[in-house]
C-alpha cells in the first residue's frame, strides 16, 4: 500500500508539473510564444524579413516530413524530458495538491476495500467475458487508430492541427504506458480471475494494477477532446474511454481501483504533455491541470475556505433560532444542522440591518453572536494559510439517585439526545475537549472525552423475555450485568475540504435532520456520532430557470458505517447471539434536500438506508439498488435493497404572527416511498415555537408532540406498534452502538415535551422543562410510561468560563421490569472553559478573539 501512496504523490506532481511550465514556449514552435511577434521582426528590416521567410520555408519542409514542427529528430530528447518531468514530479508538490490528492486517495482506498465483492458478482460466463475483452480492445484501437489516422491525414493534407493532435496523442499514450507498466511490474497485483480473487499485491504473475487499457484510452481521449473542444468531440472521446473502462471491468481483467488509477494516470500525463507541447496558434483550448483548478485565483472568500461545524450542543443554535423566530433572518435552514461557522456568519450578516428596528432582545443576541463569529465575519477579506483554536475544555458530573431507564429501543431513556453517552445509577462523568483547525480549503475538527459510568444489574427475566417476544426470532437480551465504563471516546472528529461551498468531510459526525429541539424522527444526536463520508452544501444554492420558485436549496448526503449492529438473518439462516457484534458491520447511507420557497416556509425530503454485513455484499450494483428500487424482499434474500426509511419536514412562520410563532413538523415511514402517501401509517413529530412573549421579550416557549404508536395495522402495509425503527434482517434496528439514531420516543410510543426559557442574557438562562412518554401495551405487554420534569440554568461566570446546572425528577413504570413505579433524581453540574485565542501561521503573534460560549457538553 505504501507503493500505491507513492504513486498517488507521483500523480499529484505530474498534475502540477505543467503549471510550472505554463510560461515556457511550446517545443518546436520557433519562439512564436502563443502568437506574439518574433523579436527580430522589425518592419524596417528587409534582411530580417528575408530570414523569416527562409525559416518559414524550412519549417514548412519539416512539417511536410512529419506533420508536426518538432519532427522525429527531437523525439528521443522529448521522450526523455517527458519521463524526467513525470518521475521527478513529486518534488513539485504543494500543500494545495492535497485538496484533490487526498479525496482521490480516499476514493481509491474505498474501491480497494470493495474490489473483491464487486468483481465476484460480475458474470463469469466465458462468452460474456470474451465479448467485453473484444469491446475494450476495439475501444482502445479506435482511439489510437483515430489519432494515428489524424497524423497521417495531416501529413498528407498539410493540416498541422491534425498532425499535432495525432502526434501528441501518441506521445501521451506512450508516456502513460511507460508509467503504468512500471507500476504493474513493481506492484504485481493479481487480476480478478487469479488466485482467490482478492487482488493481492506482490504476487508472481500479477499485472492488474493499474489498467494500461484505461491509461491509453484516457490519454488519447484527453488530447483529442482539448485539441477539438466542441461538446460532441468531448462526448465521443470521453464516452469511448469510459466504455473501455467498463469493458475491462465486465471482462474481469481489472478491478475498479485498477481502472480508476489507470484512467487518472492517462489523463494527467496527457494534460502534462499537451500543456508543454501544444501550439496554441493551431487551435484547441487551454487544458488546466487539476492542481491549477484547485489553486484557482487565490480567492479567499468563505466559499473556498474550510470551516468547522458548530457542535450541535452549542448555545449558538438557540440564539440564532431566536433571531429567525423574531424575523431577523430569512435564509437560515433550521431543519438541517449542524451549520459551519462560515454559514453562521453569513446568516448573521443578514440580521445586521434588521436588528436596529427590531426588539431590544434581538440586538443583544446579535451583538454577542457578532463577537463569537468576528473572525468568520472578517475572514472574507483575508486569506490565512492556517488557523487553529482550542474550542473548549469541559467536564460534567451527573448523579442519578434511583434506577434509570437506558434502553430506548424497547422501553425508554432517562437521558436523551446526549451523543449516546453511557449512564447508570450512581455518579457518571465526562471530561473532554474540542478543537479545530483550518488551512485554505481544509478543515479539521476533533472532540474527545473520557467517559465514566457505574456498572448495573441485568434486566429481570420477565423484561428480557419480552424483548424476544416483540420481534419474531429475536433472542432475549443477555442476563449478564452491564460492566462499569471507563473509556476515552471520540465524538465528532473529522477532516474536510470546501469546494465552492460544497464541503466534503470524512470521520465521525453528528447530524440533526428536522426542526425543533426534542429530537427529529430520522436523525438526531441521541446516538453516538457515526463514521461517515459526507457531502454537504453548506450555504443555500439558488436554483436556475423554472426551478427558481422552489427558492434557495441546501442538500447533503452521507455514506457511513454503524457499530454494535447485528444481523438476524443471512442467506444461510439465523446467525449470532444477541450482544455479539458481527464483523463486518452494516453500512448506512442517507440523502436530504431542503428548499425555502418563501422566507417563512421551509420543507425538506430525506431518506436513509441500512445495508451490508454478512451475506449482503457491498457492491455498486447493490448500492444503486438500495438507492433507486421501490420494491422489497423478505429477510434473508441477498437482493434485499436494505432497511429503508423516508421522511419529510417543514416549518412555517404563521401569518399575522410572522415574528412570533413558528409551526413545524417532521415524519417518516418504513419501507414506503414517502410519508405523504402513507400519512395514517407514518410516525410524526410536530411542535410550535414562540420566540418571545408580548412585553416579555426574554421569555420563550416551545411545545412538541410525537408518536410512533400507529393504531392497528392493515394487510397492505402491516404497520403496527413496534414496526418503526426495527427490521427483521438487521435485528438491532435503527441504532448505533445500541442507541436510537432517531427520536427518543422509541418504537411504539407517544409523548410530549415542553420547554420555557427566561434569558437573562443571550447565553444565560433559566429553563423549566417537562417530558411524558407512553409506550403501547400492544408493543410491550402491560405497556409503560415515563414522566420527568426539571429545571436547568446556564450561567457565564466570565466571558470564557460557564457553568451549567440541572435537576431532573423522573417517574417511570414498566410492569415487565417491575410491578411498581420507580423514581429517580438526576442532578448534573457542568463547567466549560473556552480559550479566547485563535492561532495563525500568517502572524507573528496570536490574536485575542473575544468569543461567546463555543460548545456546551
C-alpha positions in Angstrom: 0.0 0.0 0.0 2.9 2.3 0.6 3.9 2.0 -3.1 0.4 2.9 -4.1 0.6 6.1 -2.0 3.9 7.0 -3.6 2.2 6.5 -7.0 -0.6 8.9 -5.9 2.1 11.5 -5.0 3.6 11.0 -8.4 0.2 11.8 -10.0 0.0 15.0 -8.0 3.4 16.1 -9.1 2.5 15.3 -12.8 -0.6 17.5 -12.4 1.5 20.4 -11.0 4.4 20.0 -13.4 2.6 21.6 -16.4 1.7 24.6 -14.3 5.4 25.3 -13.7 5.9 25.2 -17.5 3.0 27.4 -18.4 5.2 30.3 -19.2 7.5 28.3 -21.4 7.1 28.3 -25.2 5.8 25.1 -26.8 8.6 22.9 -28.1 9.3 23.3 -31.8 7.2 26.5 -32.3 10.2 28.6 -33.3 9.7 31.0 -30.4 6.2 32.0 -31.5 5.2 32.3 -27.9 1.5 32.0 -28.2 1.2 34.1 -31.3 3.4 37.0 -30.2 5.6 38.5 -33.0 9.2 37.5 -33.1 11.7 40.0 -31.6 13.6 40.1 -34.9 10.6 41.0 -37.0 11.3 44.7 -37.4 9.1 46.3 -40.0 12.0 48.3 -41.3 14.5 45.4 -41.5 14.3 43.7 -45.0 17.0 41.3 -44.0 15.1 40.1 -41.0 12.0 39.6 -43.2 14.0 37.6 -45.7 15.5 35.5 -42.9 12.0 34.9 -41.6 10.8 33.7 -45.0 13.7 31.3 -45.3 13.0 29.9 -41.8 9.3 29.5 -42.5 10.1 27.6 -45.7 12.3 25.3 -43.6 9.5 24.9 -41.1 7.1 24.0 -43.9 9.5 21.5 -45.3 9.9 19.9 -41.9 6.1 19.8 -41.4 5.7 18.1 -44.7 8.0 15.4 -43.5 6.4 14.9 -40.1 3.2 16.8 -39.9 4.4 18.5 -36.7 7.1 21.1 -36.2 9.2 19.1 -33.7 9.7 16.1 -36.0 11.3 12.8 -35.1 14.8 14.2 -34.7 13.9 15.5 -31.3 11.6 12.7 -30.3 14.1 10.8 -28.2 15.1 14.0 -26.4 11.5 15.0 -25.8 10.6 11.5 -24.6 13.5 11.6 -22.0 12.4 15.1 -21.0 8.8 13.9 -20.6 9.8 11.0 -18.5 12.0 13.2 -16.3 9.0 15.5 -15.8 6.9 12.6 -14.7 9.3 10.8 -12.4 10.6 13.9 -10.7 7.1 15.4 -10.3 6.8 14.7 -6.6 9.4 17.4 -5.9 6.9 19.9 -7.3 4.1 19.0 -4.9 2.4 21.8 -3.0 0.2 21.7 0.0 -2.8 22.7 -2.2 -2.4 19.4 -4.1 -3.7 17.6 -1.0 -7.1 19.2 -1.9 -7.6 16.8 -4.7 -4.9 14.1 -3.9 -6.4 13.2 -0.6 -10.0 12.7 -1.9 -8.7 10.7 -4.8 -6.7 8.5 -2.4 -9.8 8.1 -0.3 -11.9 7.0 -3.3 -9.2 4.6 -4.3 -8.9 3.2 -0.8 -12.7 2.7 -0.8 -12.5 0.8 -4.1 -9.7 -1.4 -2.8 -12.0 -2.4 0.0 -14.9 -3.3 -2.3 -12.9 -4.6 -5.3 -13.3 -8.3 -4.5 -17.0 -8.1 -3.8 -17.6 -6.1 -7.0 -15.8 -8.5 -9.3 -17.1 -11.5 -7.5 -20.7 -10.6 -8.5 -19.9 -10.0 -12.2 -20.9 -12.5 -14.8 -18.4 -15.3 -15.2 -19.9 -16.6 -18.5 -16.9 -17.1 -20.9 -18.9 -15.7 -23.8 -19.7 -12.5 -21.9 -16.1 -12.1 -20.8 -14.8 -12.7 -24.3 -17.3 -10.1 -25.6 -16.2 -7.4 -23.3 -12.5 -8.2 -23.9 -13.1 -7.7 -27.6 -15.0 -4.5 -26.9 -12.3 -3.0 -24.7 -9.6 -3.8 -27.3 -11.7 -2.3 -30.0 -12.3 0.9 -28.0 -8.6 1.4 -27.4 -7.9 0.5 -31.0 -10.4 3.1 -32.2 -8.9 5.9 -30.1 -5.3 5.1 -31.0 -6.2 4.3 -34.7 -8.2 7.6 -34.9 -5.2 9.6 -33.5 -2.8 7.8 -35.9 -5.1 8.5 -38.8 -5.2 12.2 -37.9 -1.4 12.2 -38.0 -1.3 10.5 -41.4 -4.1 12.7 -42.9 -2.5 15.8 -41.5 0.8 14.8 -43.2 -0.9 14.1 -46.5 -3.1 17.3 -46.5 -0.5 19.6 -44.7 -3.0 20.1 -41.9 -0.8 20.9 -38.9 -3.6 20.8 -36.4 -4.4 17.2 -37.3 -0.8 16.3 -37.3 -0.2 17.8 -33.9 -3.3 16.0 -32.5 -2.1 12.6 -33.7 1.4 13.3 -32.6 0.6 14.5 -29.1 -2.0 11.7 -28.6 0.7 9.1 -29.4 3.2 10.8 -27.2 0.8 11.0 -24.3 -0.2 7.3 -24.7 3.5 6.2 -24.9 4.5 8.1 -21.8 1.4 7.0 -19.8 2.0 3.4 -20.7 5.7 3.6 -19.5 4.5 4.8 -16.2 1.7 2.2 -16.0 3.9 -0.7 -16.9 6.5 0.4 -14.3 3.8 0.3 -11.6 2.3 -3.0 -12.9 5.5 -4.9 -12.7 6.5 -3.3 -9.4 3.2 -3.8 -7.5 2.3 -7.2 -9.2 -1.3 -7.2 -8.3 -3.3 -10.3 -9.3 -6.2 -10.0 -11.7 -9.8 -10.9 -10.6 -9.5 -14.4 -12.1 -6.2 -15.1 -10.5 -5.6 -16.6 -7.0 -8.6 -16.3 -4.6 -9.9 -13.3 -6.5 -8.9 -10.8 -3.7 -6.4 -8.9 -5.9 -3.4 -9.5 -3.7 -0.3 -7.4 -4.4 3.3 -8.6 -4.9 2.3 -11.9 -6.4 4.1 -13.7 -9.1 2.4 -13.2 -12.5 0.3 -10.3 -11.2 -0.2 -7.5 -13.7 -3.6 -5.9 -12.8 -2.8 -2.6 -11.2 -3.1 -0.1 -12.9 -5.0 -0.7 -16.1 -3.0 0.0 -19.3 -6.1 0.0 -21.4 -7.6 2.7 -19.3 -4.4 4.8 -19.3 -4.1 4.6 -23.1 -7.7 5.4 -23.7 -7.9 8.4 -21.4 -4.6 9.9 -22.6 -5.6 9.8 -26.2 -9.2 10.9 -25.4 -7.9 13.9 -23.4 -5.7 15.2 -26.2 -8.4 14.9 -28.8 -11.0 16.5 -26.6 -8.8 19.6 -26.0 -7.5 19.9 -29.5 -11.1 19.9 -30.7 -13.0 21.2 -27.6 -16.5 21.0 -29.0 -19.2 19.2 -26.9 -19.7 16.5 -29.4 -16.0 15.7 -29.6 -15.7 15.6 -25.9 -18.7 13.3 -25.5 -17.4 10.9 -28.2 -13.8 10.9 -26.9 -14.5 10.6 -23.2 -17.5 8.3 -23.8 -15.3 5.8 -25.7 -12.7 6.0 -23.0 -15.4 5.3 -20.4 -16.6 2.3 -22.5 -13.1 0.9 -22.4 -13.1 1.2 -18.5 -16.5 -0.5 -18.2 -15.5 -3.3 -20.6 -12.3 -4.0 -18.7 -14.3 -4.5 -15.5 -17.0 -6.6 -17.2 -14.3 -8.7 -18.8 -12.9 -9.4 -15.3 -9.5 -8.2 -16.4 -9.3 -5.5 -13.8 -10.7 -4.3 -10.5 -12.5 -0.9 -10.2 -9.4 0.6 -8.5 -7.1 -0.6 -11.3 -9.3 1.2 -13.9 -9.7 4.4 -11.8 -5.9 4.8 -11.2 -5.1 3.9 -14.8 -7.6 6.5 -16.1 -6.2 9.2 -13.8 -2.6 8.4 -14.9 -3.5 8.6 -18.5 -5.4 11.8 -18.1 -2.8 13.6 -16.0 0.1 12.6 -18.3 -1.9 13.7 -21.3 -2.5 17.1 -19.7 1.2 17.5 -18.9 2.2 16.6 -22.5 -0.4 18.8 -24.1 0.3 21.8 -21.9 4.0 21.8 -22.6 4.0 20.9 -26.3 0.7 22.2 -27.7 0.9 25.1 -30.2 -2.0 27.4 -29.4 -1.8 29.0 -32.8 -3.1 25.8 -34.3 -6.3 25.9 -32.4 -7.6 23.9 -29.4 -8.2 25.2 -25.9 -6.2 25.6 -22.7 -6.0 22.5 -20.6 -5.6 23.5 -16.9 -4.2 20.8 -14.6 -6.2 19.6 -11.6 -3.6 21.5 -9.4 -4.4 24.7 -11.3 -8.1 24.2 -10.9 -7.8 23.7 -7.2 -5.3 26.5 -6.7 -7.7 28.8 -8.5 -7.1 32.6 -8.5 -6.4 32.9 -4.8 -9.9 33.9 -3.9 -10.1 34.0 -0.1 -13.9 34.1 0.1 -15.7 31.8 2.6 -16.9 29.7 -0.4 -13.4 28.5 -0.9 -12.3 28.3 2.8 -12.7 25.3 5.1 -14.9 25.9 8.0 -15.7 23.7 11.0 -19.2 22.8 12.0 -20.6 24.3 15.2 -21.3 21.5 17.7 -25.0 20.5 18.0 -24.8 21.2 21.7 -23.7 24.8 21.2 -25.6 27.8 22.6 -25.3 29.3 19.1 -28.3 27.4 17.7 -30.9 28.6 20.2 -29.6 32.1 19.8 -29.8 32.0 16.0 -33.3 30.4 16.2 -34.5 33.2 18.3 -33.3 35.7 15.7 -35.0 33.6 13.0 -38.2 33.4 15.1 -38.2 37.2 15.5 -38.0 37.7 11.8 -34.4 39.0 11.8 -33.2 36.2 9.5 -34.9 34.7 6.5 -32.4 32.4 4.8 -31.5 30.1 7.7 -32.3 26.4 7.2 -33.4 25.3 10.7 -34.2 21.7 9.7 -30.6 20.8 8.6 -27.9 21.0 11.2 -25.0 21.4 12.1 -24.1 24.6 10.4 -20.5 25.7 9.6 -19.1 28.7 11.3 -19.0 30.4 7.9 -22.7 29.7 7.4 -23.5 31.1 10.8 -21.5 34.2 9.9 -23.4 34.5 6.6 -26.9 34.4 8.1 -25.7 36.7 10.8 -24.9 39.4 8.2 -28.5 39.2 7.1 -29.6 40.3 10.5 -27.2 43.2 10.7 -29.5 45.8 9.1 -32.7 44.4 10.7 -31.9 44.3 14.4 -31.8 48.1 14.7 -35.5 48.2 14.1 -36.3 45.0 15.9 -36.9 44.1 19.6 -34.1 45.1 22.0 -33.6 41.5 22.7 -32.7 40.8 19.1 -30.0 43.5 19.3 -28.5 41.9 22.4 -28.4 38.5 20.7 -26.9 39.9 17.6 -24.1 41.7 19.4 -23.0 38.5 21.3 -23.1 36.4 18.1 -21.2 39.1 16.2 -18.4 38.8 18.9 -18.4 35.0 18.6 -18.1 35.0 14.8 -15.9 38.1 14.5 -13.1 36.2 12.8 -15.5 34.5 10.4 -17.3 37.7 9.5 -13.9 39.3 8.7 -12.5 36.2 7.1 -13.6 37.0 3.5 -11.1 39.9 3.3 -8.1 37.9 4.3 -6.6 34.5 3.2 -4.8 33.0 6.1 -3.0 29.7 5.4 -3.5 28.3 8.8 -5.8 28.9 11.8 -6.3 26.7 14.9 -8.4 27.1 18.0 -8.9 25.1 21.2 -12.6 25.5 21.2 -13.5 24.2 24.7 -12.3 22.2 27.7 -15.2 20.8 29.8 -16.3 18.5 32.5 -19.7 17.3 33.6 -20.8 15.2 36.6 -24.2 13.6 36.8 -25.5 11.8 39.9 -28.6 9.5 39.4 -30.2 8.6 42.7 -32.5 5.8 41.5 -32.8 3.2 38.8 -32.8 4.9 35.3 -34.1 3.6 32.0 -31.3 3.1 29.5 -32.8 1.1 26.6 -34.8 3.4 24.3 -35.1 0.7 21.7 -37.5 -1.3 23.9 -38.5 0.9 26.8 -37.3 4.4 27.3 -34.4 6.7 28.3 -33.8 8.8 31.3 -31.2 11.0 29.5 -31.9 11.8 25.8 -30.1 13.5 22.9 -26.7 13.2 24.6 -24.5 11.7 21.9 -25.0 8.2 23.3 -23.0 8.8 26.4 -23.3 6.0 28.9 -25.1 6.5 32.2 -26.3 4.3 35.1 -27.4 4.7 38.7 -24.7 6.5 40.7 -22.1 9.0 39.6 -21.4 9.5 35.9 -18.9 11.9 34.4 -17.4 13.1 31.1 -14.3 15.2 30.7 -13.2 16.4 27.3 -12.1 19.0 24.9 -12.8 20.2 21.3 -10.5 21.9 18.8 -10.5 22.8 15.2 -8.1 24.0 12.5 -8.3 25.4 9.0 -5.8 25.7 6.2 -7.1 27.1 3.0 -9.9 24.8 1.8 -9.0 22.3 4.5 -10.7 21.9 7.9 -10.1 19.5 10.8 -12.1 19.1 13.9 -11.8 16.8 17.0 -13.9 16.4 20.1 -12.9 13.7 22.5 -13.8 12.9 26.1 -13.1 10.5 28.9 -16.4 8.8 30.0 -17.2 7.1 33.2 -20.4 5.3 34.4 -21.1 2.7 37.1 -22.0 -1.0 36.5 -25.6 -2.2 36.6 -27.5 -5.4 37.0 -29.1 -7.1 34.1 -32.8 -6.6 33.4 -35.1 -9.1 35.2 -36.0 -12.2 33.3 -39.6 -11.0 32.5 -38.2 -8.0 30.7 -35.6 -9.9 28.8 -38.1 -12.5 27.6 -40.4 -9.7 26.5 -37.7 -8.3 24.2 -37.6 -11.7 22.5 -41.4 -11.8 22.0 -41.9 -8.3 20.4 -39.8 -9.4 17.4 -40.1 -12.9 16.0 -36.9 -15.0 16.1 -35.2 -12.3 18.3 -33.2 -13.9 21.2 -33.8 -12.2 24.6 -31.4 -9.7 26.0 -28.5 -11.3 27.8 -28.7 -11.9 31.6 -25.2 -10.6 32.1 -24.8 -7.4 34.1 -23.6 -4.2 32.5 -20.0 -3.5 33.4 -18.7 -0.2 34.5 -17.3 2.0 31.8 -14.0 3.9 31.9 -13.1 4.9 28.3 -11.9 7.6 26.1 -14.4 8.3 23.3 -14.1 10.4 20.2 -17.4 12.3 19.4 -17.2 14.5 16.3 -13.8 14.0 14.7 -13.4 14.7 11.0 -11.3 16.3 8.2 -12.8 18.1 5.3 -12.4 20.1 2.2 -14.5 23.0 1.0 -15.1 23.3 -2.8 -17.1 26.4 -3.6 -19.5 25.9 -0.7 -19.6 22.1 -1.1 -17.9 20.8 2.0 -16.7 17.2 1.9 -15.8 15.6 5.3 -14.7 12.2 6.5 -14.8 11.0 10.1 -17.2 10.7 13.0 -20.0 13.2 12.6 -23.4 14.1 14.1 -26.5 15.1 12.1 -29.8 16.7 13.0 -32.4 16.3 10.3 -35.6 18.1 11.3 -36.9 21.2 13.1 -37.4 21.5 16.8 -35.4 20.7 19.9 -36.9 17.4 21.1 -35.3 15.2 18.5 -36.0 14.6 14.8 -37.7 11.4 13.8 -34.9 10.1 11.5 -31.6 11.6 12.5 -30.6 13.1 15.9 -27.7 13.2 18.3 -29.4 10.6 20.6 -26.8 8.1 19.3 -23.0 8.4 19.1 -21.7 10.1 16.0 -21.4 7.8 13.0 -18.3 7.3 11.0 -19.2 8.7 7.6 -18.2 10.2 4.3 -20.4 13.3 3.9 -21.0 15.9 1.2 -22.9 19.0 2.3 -24.0 22.1 0.5 -23.1 24.4 3.4 -24.7 27.6 2.0 -28.0 28.0 0.2 -27.8 27.4 -3.6 -30.1 29.3 -6.0 -31.8 27.1 -8.5 -31.8 28.0 -12.2 -34.6 28.8 -14.6 -38.1 27.3 -14.0 -36.9 25.8 -10.6 -36.5 29.3 -9.1 -39.9 29.1 -7.5 -38.5 26.4 -5.1 -36.3 29.1 -3.6 -32.8 28.5 -2.3 -31.8 24.9 -1.7 -29.5 23.0 0.6 -28.6 19.4 0.4 -26.4 16.8 1.9 -25.6 13.1 1.5 -23.5 10.7 3.5 -22.3 7.1 3.5 -21.3 5.6 6.9 -20.9 2.5 8.9 -22.7 1.6 12.1 -21.3 -0.1 15.2 -22.8 -2.6 17.6 -25.2 -3.9 15.0 -26.3 -7.5 14.3 -28.0 -9.4 11.6 -31.0 -11.6 12.4 -30.8 -13.4 9.0 -28.2 -14.1 6.4 -28.8 -16.2 3.3 -27.7 -19.3 5.2 -30.1 -18.8 8.1 -30.1 -17.5 11.7 -26.7 -16.1 12.9 -25.1 -15.0 16.1 -26.4 -14.3 19.6 -27.8 -11.0 20.9 -25.0 -8.9 22.3 -22.3 -10.2 19.9 -21.3 -7.8 17.2 -20.8 -9.4 13.8 -18.0 -8.2 11.6 -18.3 -6.5 9.2 -20.8 -4.1 10.5 -23.6 -2.8 8.2 -23.4 0.5 6.3 -25.9 3.3 6.3 -26.4 6.0 3.7 -28.7 8.9 3.6 -29.8 11.9 1.4 -31.5 15.1 2.3 -32.7 18.0 0.2 -34.3 21.1 1.6 -36.0 24.1 0.0 -37.1 27.5 1.1 -39.6 28.9 -1.5 -40.5 31.8 0.8 -38.8 33.4 3.8 -41.5 31.9 6.0 -41.7 28.4 4.7 -39.1 25.6 4.6 -39.6 22.0 3.6 -37.3 19.0 3.1 -37.3 15.4 1.9 -34.9 12.8 3.3 -34.2 9.1 3.5 -31.8 6.6 5.0 -30.9 3.0 4.2 -29.1 0.4 6.2 -27.3 -2.2 4.1 -24.4 -4.6 4.2 -23.0 -7.1 6.6 -22.6 -10.9 6.3 -24.5 -12.2 3.3 -25.1 -8.7 1.9 -22.2 -7.7 -0.3 -21.4 -4.0 -0.6 -21.2 -3.6 -4.4 -22.0 -0.7 -6.7 -24.9 -2.8 -8.1 -26.4 -3.3 -4.6 -25.8 0.3 -3.6 -27.7 1.5 -6.7 -30.4 -0.9 -5.9 -30.8 0.4 -2.4 -30.9 3.9 -3.7 -33.5 3.6 -6.5 -35.6 0.4 -6.2 -39.0 0.7 -4.6 -39.8 -3.0 -4.1 -38.9 -5.1 -1.0 -37.7 -8.6 -0.5 -38.1 -10.8 2.6 -35.3 -11.1 5.1 -32.6 -13.5 4.1 -32.5 -12.6 0.4 -29.3 -11.3 -1.0 -31.2 -9.0 -3.2 -32.9 -7.2 -0.3 -32.5 -3.5 -1.1 -31.8 -2.7 2.6 -33.7 -1.3 5.6 -35.1 1.9 4.1 -36.8 4.9 5.7 -38.1 8.0 4.0 -39.2 11.3 5.6 -40.2 14.9 5.2 -40.2 18.0 7.4 -41.5 21.6 7.2 -41.5 24.8 9.3 -43.8 27.7 8.8 -44.0 31.1 10.4 -47.7 31.7 10.8 -49.4 34.7 9.1 -50.2 37.6 11.4 -47.6 36.2 13.8 -44.6 36.0 11.5 -42.2 37.4 14.1 -43.6 35.4 17.0 -44.9 31.9 16.2 -43.5 29.1 14.1 -45.2 25.8 13.4 -43.1 22.8 12.4 -43.3 19.0 11.9 -41.4 16.0 10.6 -42.3 12.4 10.0 -41.1 9.2 8.4 -42.3 5.8 7.2 -40.7 2.4 6.9 -40.2 0.8 3.5 -42.5 3.2 1.7 -41.8 5.9 -0.8 -42.9 8.8 1.3 -45.0 9.6 4.4 -47.1 11.9 2.3 -48.7 8.9 0.6 -49.0 7.0 3.9 -49.9 9.7 6.4 -52.0 7.5 8.5 -49.4 4.8 9.0 -46.3 7.0 9.4 -44.6 8.3 12.5 -44.9 12.0 13.2 -43.4 14.7 15.4 -44.9 18.3 15.5 -44.3 21.4 17.5 -44.7 25.1 17.9 -42.1 27.8 18.9 -43.0 31.1 20.4 -39.7 33.1 20.1 -40.8 35.7 22.7 -43.9 36.9 24.6 -45.6 40.3 24.2 -43.9 42.7 26.6 -41.7 39.9 27.9 -39.1 39.5 25.1 -36.8 37.4 27.2 -39.3 34.6 27.7 -39.9 31.9 25.1 -41.9 28.7 24.8 -41.6 25.5 22.9 -44.1 22.5 22.9 -43.9 19.3 20.9 -45.8 16.1 20.4 -44.5 12.9 18.9 -45.8 9.3 18.2 -44.8 6.0 16.7 -47.8 4.2 18.1 -49.8 3.8 14.9 -53.2 2.4 15.9 -53.8 -1.1 14.5 -52.4 -2.4 11.2 -53.6 -3.3 7.7 -52.9 -6.2 5.4 -51.5 -3.8 2.8 -48.9 -2.0 4.9 -48.6 -4.2 8.0 -47.8 -1.3 10.2 -48.3 -1.9 13.9 -46.9 -0.7 17.3 -43.2 -1.7 17.3 -42.8 -1.5 13.5 -40.8 1.7 13.4 -37.1 1.6 13.9 -37.0 -2.2 13.7 -36.1 -4.7 11.0 -36.1 -8.4 10.6 -32.7 -8.6 8.9 -30.7 -6.0 10.9 -32.2 -7.0 14.3 -30.6 -4.2 16.4 -32.7 -1.9 14.2 -32.2 1.7 13.6 -29.4 2.1 16.3 -25.7 2.9 16.5 -23.9 1.2 19.3 -27.3 0.3 20.8 -28.8 3.9 20.9 -31.6 5.0 18.7 -30.5 7.2 15.8 -33.9 8.8 15.6 -36.4 10.1 18.2 -36.3 9.2 21.9 -40.0 8.2 21.6 -38.9 4.7 20.5 -40.7 2.0 18.5 -44.2 2.1 19.8 -44.8 5.2 21.9 -46.4 8.6 22.1 -45.3 11.6 24.0 -45.0 15.3 24.6 -42.4 17.8 25.6 -42.4 21.4 26.6 -39.7 24.0 27.5 -39.7 27.6 28.6 -36.6 29.7 28.9 -36.1 33.0 30.6 -33.0 34.6 29.0 -31.1 36.8 31.4 -28.6 37.4 28.5 -28.3 35.7 25.1 -26.5 32.7 26.7 -27.6 32.9 30.4 -30.9 31.3 31.1 -33.3 29.6 33.5 -35.2 26.8 31.9 -38.1 24.7 33.0 -39.0 21.5 31.1 -41.4 18.6 31.1 -41.5 15.3 29.2 -44.0 12.5 29.1 -43.8 9.1 27.3 -46.4 6.4 27.0 -45.5 3.0 25.4 -48.2 0.9 23.8 -49.3 -2.3 25.5 -49.7 -3.7 22.1 -45.9 -3.4 21.8 -44.8 -4.1 25.3 -47.2 -6.3 27.4 -48.7 -4.1 30.1 -47.3 -1.0 28.3 -45.3 1.6 30.1 -44.9 5.2 30.9 -42.2 7.8 31.8 -42.6 11.3 33.1 -39.9 13.7 34.1 -39.7 17.4 34.9 -36.7 19.5 35.6 -35.0 22.9 35.9 -31.8 24.0 34.3 -29.6 27.1 34.4 -26.7 28.1 32.2 -24.6 31.0 33.6 -21.4 32.7 32.4 -19.0 33.2 35.2 -16.7 35.0 32.9 -16.5 35.6 29.2 -14.7 32.3 28.7 -16.0 30.3 31.7 -19.5 29.0 32.0 -21.5 26.8 34.5 -24.5 24.6 33.7 -26.6 23.0 36.5 -29.7 20.9 36.1 -32.0 18.8 38.3 -34.5 16.3 36.8 -37.1 14.2 38.7 -38.4 11.2 36.9 -41.1 8.6 37.5 -41.4 5.5 35.3 -43.5 2.3 35.3 -43.0 -0.7 33.0 -44.7 -3.8 34.6 -42.5 -6.2 32.7 -39.5 -4.7 34.5 -41.0 -4.2 38.0 -44.6 -4.1 39.2 -44.4 -0.7 41.0 -43.4 2.7 39.8 -39.7 3.6 40.0 -38.4 7.1 40.8 -35.0 8.8 40.3 -33.4 12.2 40.5 -30.7 13.1 38.1 -28.6 16.1 39.2 -25.9 17.4 36.8 -23.1 20.1 37.1 -21.0 21.1 34.1 -18.2 23.6 33.7 -16.9 24.7 30.3 -13.8 26.8 29.5 -13.4 28.3 26.1 -10.0 29.8 25.4 -10.1 33.1 23.6 -7.2 32.6 21.2 -7.0 31.7 17.6 -3.5 30.7 16.4 -2.4 31.7 13.0 0.6 30.9 10.9 0.4 34.2 9.0 1.1 36.4 12.0 3.9 36.5 14.5 1.6 36.7 17.4 -1.7 35.1 18.1 -4.7 37.4 18.4 -7.2 37.6 21.2 -10.6 37.0 19.9 -13.4 37.5 22.4 -15.8 34.7 22.0 -19.1 33.5 23.4 -19.5 30.0 24.5 -18.3 27.7 21.8 -19.8 24.4 22.8 -21.6 23.1 25.8 -21.1 19.4 26.7 
